[in-house]
Amino acid sequence: MKRRLSNEERELWDRVRQSAKPLLRSGTRRLKPALAAPVAEVVPEAVAARSEKVEAAAKPPQRPVGSRPKAYSPPLPSMAALETKARRRLARGQTGVDRRIDLHGMTQAQAHSALIGFLHLARGNGDRLVLVITGKGREDDADRGVLRRSVPHWLSQPELRRLVLGFEEASRRHGGAGALYVRLRRRSD
């Protein structure tokens, strides 16, 4: 239910209403009637332009002449972390890693090629769990822990995914955040 305005409120409202001016948005301009184009002329052009865009979007992208479609590559195997039991045994020192590599002091290029060779060698020897030591990086470096960030990315790439079953950060006993346990696939996997 609405209440009625008092005389004071009505006078105040009348003063506010008289002092109000319509707002113009900045960036909008009023067109003079003589400059405005008739609607019938604008609409067909807009419709034609829009239909050209729709037709262009509906066409499949053109491949250059002589190019071949990409070869099919089977989906990559998924990455699995260590089982809880295995992780616990490693942390307690009840089991060890089969092989280890230390990438400290290497450039990214050196570390990448060393890692690839190491993983092929380890898998060839039947190793199942290896330790990759990346180091944590220096605290004063702007690019702190470049290898620490790069190695997980490399392990996830197709080149190594066929060898690697999974990986995760090592326990403190084996280097913690500066090292990774890497599980290798069996040759028949």
N, C-alpha and C positions, 0 to 999 in steps of 0.2 A: 504494500500500500504506500503510495507516494504522499509525502507531506507537502504542505503548501509553503511557499517561500514567504518569509516575512518581508515587510516593506524595505527594510535595510538591505536584505539579501537581494531583492529585486533591483534596487537602485545600483548596487554594486555590480550585479550581472549586466545590467544595461550599459554601464560605463566600460566594462571589460569588452563587451561585444562591439561597442562603437570604436574602441581603440585597436581592435584586431585587424591585421592585414593578411591577405592570403599569402602563403609561402610559395616561392618558386624553388624548385630543386636546382642546385648548382649543376650546370652541365646541360640543363634542358633549355631549349629556346622555343619561343613562340613563333610559329610561321605566320607570315602575312597571308591572308586569304588569296591574294593574287599570285603568290609564288607556289602555292600548294598544287601538286599535280592531281588530276582527276583519278579517282580510285580505279576506274576501268583500265587506265593505262598502266598502272603500277602492278596490279595483280597478275596479268598474264606473264610479265617478265619474271616476277618472283617465282611463279609456278614453273616456268620453263627452266630457270636456273636450278631450282630444287630437283626437278626430275632428272636433269643431267647429272647431278651429284649422286642421286639414287642409282642411276644406271651405271655410273662409274664404280660405285661401291659394290654392285652386284657382280661385276666381271671378275673372274679369277686373276690374280697377279700374273703378269707375263714374265716367263723365264727367258733369259737371253738365248739366242739361237745357238745350238750346239751344247748347251749345258745339260747335264744329266740330273735326274732326281737323286736325292740323297739315298744312300744305301741303307737298307734296314739293319738296325743293330738291335739285338735282343735286349730286353730290359735287364738292368744291372741287378745283381743280387743285393738283398737288404743287408744293412750293417747291424750286427748284434753285439751288445755289450757282454762283459764277462758275467758268468753266473755268480750269484751271491756266494755260493760255497767256494768256488775257485778264487774269488776276490778275497774272501776271509783267509783262506790258506796262504795266499801270497802275502797278505799283510802280516800274518803271524810268522812267516818264514818257513812254513811247513812244506811248501813247494817253491820251486824257483823258476826263473825264466830260462828258456832254452838257449837264447843268444841275446846279445845286447850290442847296440851301436851308440856312440856318443857323437853328436853333431856339433858340439861346442866349438866355437871359433871358425866354423865354416861359413862361407858365403851361401846365399840362397841357392845359387846354381850348383855349387859343390855339394851342398847338403842334399839337394833333390836327386842328383845322380847317384850319390852314395847310398841314399835311402832305397832307391829303385834296385840297385845292385844287391844291397844287403837283403832285401825282402825276397828277391829271386833266389839268392843263395840259401837263405834260411828255409824257404819252402822246398827247394831242391833237396835239402838235407833232411826233410821230414819234420822240421821244427814246427811247433804249434803255437807257442807263445814267446814273443820277443819283446824286449824293452828298447824303446827309442828315446834317448835322452836328448832333449832339445835345449835345456837350460831355461832359466826364467828371464834372462835378459838383464842388462844393467839398469839400475834405477835412474841413472842420470841420462839415459838415452831417450830421445824423443820417440823413436820407434822401438819401444821396449818389447823385447821378446818376439822378434820377427819370426824366428824359426818356430817358436812356441805357437804362434798364430798360423803359420804356413803349413806345418806338417799335417794337422788334421784335415786341412783343405786338400792337400796332395793325396792323402789316404782315401779320400772320398771320390777322387777322380776315376774315370773308367779304366785308366791305365793300371791302377793299383787295386781297384775294387775287385778285380778277378782273383787277386791273391789274398786280400784282406777280408776276414770274416767280421771283424769288429775291432774297436779300440776304445780306450777310456783312460782317464788320468790315473797315473800310478799312485800307489800308497806312499806315505812318507818314507818308508823303509827304502823304497827304490827311486826316490827323487821328487815325489809329490807332484806339484803343479809344473815342474820342469821336466817331466818324463811321461811317456805314454806306454801302456800295455797294448800290444797289437796282437790280436789273434789271427793266425793264418789259416786259410782253407786247406783241407787235405787235397791231394791231387785229384781225387775223384769227385770232390764237391762241386 
